[in-house]
Amino acid sequence: MAGASGACEYHFCEGQLAAQVSRGGGLGFIAYARTLLQIDPNEPSLPIGIGYLGWQLEKAGTPAHDLLSVALNNNVRAVWLAFGAHLEKWIDFIRKSEPNPGATKIVVQVNSVQEALSAVNDWKVDVVVAQGIEAGGHGSGSAPPLLTLLSEILSSIPRDGPPVLGAGGVVNGAQVASLLALGASGVVLGTRFLVSPESLYSNSQREALIAAPTGSSIRTMAFDQARNTLGWPLGVDGRGLRNRTVDDFESGTGTEELRRKYAEGVKTDDIDRIVTWAGASVGLLHAIHPAKVR
């Protein structure tokens, strides 16, 4: 298996982008959203996947089983799980609840060899995603670089184990080829698809990604503080383009003021304020291409 997946967090990519990724030969993923799944339940397995944040499923009062059932009842191809203390609970529920046993592939994202071993040996997942520290969006701030993490995982899990995909700072074919040569079964791309016309990023955000030089993305909790999207597990932060929100956060600006300025930035699409998630290889993006372009 050698392929590519497109993964997005929050709702910067919707069904249109996921569909184009799948039509291009990969497997597109969307973040969970009940309203996005308006399809005929009699249709064959939908060639997209749905991602869930484990820590959100685990929050008190969350109807986790109902949320997961939306994906299962709509015949999605795969369910992606990440950032949870009890992912095994949701894996067990999926296995016991899917209408056609084994039809829904379970993808688990990991940031360490220990997490990978649990996913493979204990949870028997179908696909492991090794996310290096270069990844845009959220990830472990202590994850190793992707090449190191991928090599360690491949040398630690059984040879007949599930496919392992590489994620983090992958934006072009040369990087894909290097990961496949290293032993990955495929790759995951995120930032590359955020610059496509099908993403929900604004033109200003796409242009910011294209113009960004290498070294302009940073791991920080500034954007989560500014947007009040807190609750991530300890050690998880987000990588995006540095802007004035990050500068203010680092200089000690109070939370209320940080959020006020961010809200104003949203109204005017001010890229010096709003978040633009970006992986470490953003400097290698030079043009806006449709998601389906290979």
N, C-alpha and C positions, 0 to 999 in steps of 0.2 A: 504494500500500500504506500503510495507516494502521492500526497495531495495537499491541498491547502484549505484552511478554514478561515472564515472571517468572523471575529468575535467582537461584540460591542457591549459596553456597559451603559447603564441608564437608557435613554432613548434617543441617542444621537444617530442610531441606525434603526430603521424600521423594516417592515416586510419587504418593501421594494428592493432595498439594498441586499438583504439576505437572499432574496430570490435571484438577483443578478449574480451574486457570488456562486450560488448553486448552479445556475445555468452556465457559468464559466468553467465548471468542472470541480469546484470546491464544495464546501458545505457551509452555508451561511447560518449564522446564529443571531437571534434577537434576544434582548433582555425580556424577562417575563412582563407581559401586559395582557390582561384578559381581553381587552377590546381589539387586539390585533388578530385574534384567532377566529375570524368569521369565515369558516370554511365548511364544506360539506363533509359530515362525519363518515360518509360512505366512500370518500376519495381514498386512494391508496396512500401509503405513508408519505407525508408531506416532506419534501426534500429540504427542510430547514431544521435547525435545532433551537431549543429555548434554554436560556441560562437563568439560574437562580443563585442568589447569594445565601449561603447557608445561615449566616448570622441573622438575616432578616426572617428566614423561615423559623428560626429558633426563638424569636422574640415572643414574650408572653402575650397571649391573645391572638397571635397570628394563625389563621386557618390554613396551616401548612399543607395538610392533606388535600384540601380543596384547591389550593393554588397549583399543586403538582398535578392534580387530576385534570386540570384544564389542558395541560400539555398532552397527557396520556390519552385523553378522550378525543383529542384532535389529531391523533396519529402522527405526531412529529417524529422525525428521524432519530433525534438524540436529545438528551437532557444533560446540560452542563452544570456542574455543582462546584462552588468555590467558597473559600473563606467561612468555614463553619467549624464549630467544635464537635458537632455530632453528625457529620455527613453520612455516617453509616446508617442512621435512622431513616434518612430520606432515600438512600439506595435500597434499603430493605422494603420500604413502602412502594417504590417504583417497581421492583421485581415482583411483588405480590399483587400489584394492582393493574399492571399494564394489560390491556385487552388481549394482546397476542404476545405470549411469553417470549422474551428475547428480541422482540421487534424494535424496542426502544433502546438504543445504545446509551450507556451511561459514561459520560466524560467527566473526569475529575481533574481539576487544576491543582498542581502542587508547586511548592517553592523550596522543597528540601528532599534529600534522599529518604529521610525517615517517613515523610508524608507519602512518597511514592511507594515505599515498601508496604505501608498500610493499605494503600489503594489497590495494590496488586495482590498481595498475599491474603489480606483480611477481607477486603470488600469485593474482590473479584470484579473490578471495573472493566469496561470494554476498551477504554482509551484513557491514557494518561497525558496530560498537558504539562510539560515542564516549563514554568514561567520564570525567566531570568530577571534580574534587577533592571534590565534595560527597558522593560515593558512600559508602555504608556498606560494611563489610567491607574487603577489600584493594583497593588501587589505588596509583597513583603519587602520592607525596607532592608531586611538582612539576607535576602535571597542572593545566591552566588550569581556571577555572570552566566548567561545562558550556555555558552560552550562548556563551562566547567560543570554546571548543574546537569546538563544533558549527558555528558560523558560519565559522570558519577552514577546517575540513575541507570543508564544502559549497562554499566558494569556491575550493578548491584541486583537488578531484578533477574528472574529466570530468563533464559534464552527464548523460551517458548511463551513468554509473557505477552501482555497486550501491546498494541502499537503505542509508541511514545512520540508525541508531537512537540516541536520546539516553538516557544513563544517568547517574544521580547526583543524589540528592535529589529524586526525582520520586515523589510520594505521592498526588496528587489530580488531578481532571479539569482544573482550571484550568491546572496546570503542563503536563499533556499537551497541552492546546490551544495553549499558548504555544510549545511545541517544534514542534508540527505547523505552526503559522503561520510559524515560523522556517525551515522547510524539511525538518525531519526526516520520515522515512517511518514512524516509529513510535517507541516508547519502551520502556525496560526499567525494571521496578520490582522492588525487592528488599525494603526495609524494610516497605513496605505489606503484603507477603504474610507477613512474619514475625509479624505480629499476627493473622493469620487462625487459626481453630481447627485448620486442617489442617496447620499448620507443626509442627515438632518442638520449638519453643520451649516452655518451661514457662509455666504461668499467671503465675508471678512475672516472667518476662522480658517477657511480653506486657503486663502491667500497668506494668512499668517503662517500656516504650516509650510507652504511652499517657500516662503521667504526666510524661514528660520534656519540659522546656521547650526552646525553640530555644536553641542554643548549648551544649547538654549533651553533644553527641558530640565526640570528639576523635580526631585521627590519632595513632597511637602504635604502638610495638613492644612495649608492656608485656604485652599478652595473648599474643603469640607467645613471648615470653621465659617467661612464667608457665606456658604449656602445652607449651613445648618444641616448637613448630611452626615451627621456623626453616628457613632455606634459600631464602627468597624472594629474587628478584633485587634488586640494589642499588637503593635509592630507593623500594621498595614497602613500605608499611606498612598498618595497618588502622584503620578508623574505627569506634569503638564508644562506648557511654555511659561517661563518666568515673565511676570508682569508686575504692575503696581500693587495688585492684591498680595502677591508674595512679599514684595518689598515692605508693605505696611505691616503684614503679619510678623515678619522678622524683626521689624523695628519696635514691636510691642503695641501697635495700635489696638485699642479695645475692641472686643467682639461686636458690640452694638454699632460702632462706627464702621467697622470692617463690613458688616452686613448691609449697612445703609449704602455705602459706596458701591458695593457689589450689585445691589438691587437697582441702583441708578444706572450702572453699567449694562445690565440686562436690557433695560428700556431702550438704550441707544446702540446696542450691539457693540459695545466698547471692548475691543480685544485687549486693551490695557487693563481691563478689570475682570472680564468674564473668563471662565476656564476654557482652555483649549488643550485637551489631553493630547499628549505626544510622546512617543517612544524616543529612546536615545539616538536612533538613526534618522531622526526627522530631517537632518541636513542632507540626506540622500534623496529626498523627494524634490523633484524639479518641475513637475507638471501635473495638471489635473486630468485624470483618465477615468473613464467609466469603470465600474467594478469588474465588468466582464472581460476587459482587456487583459491579456495574459503577458 
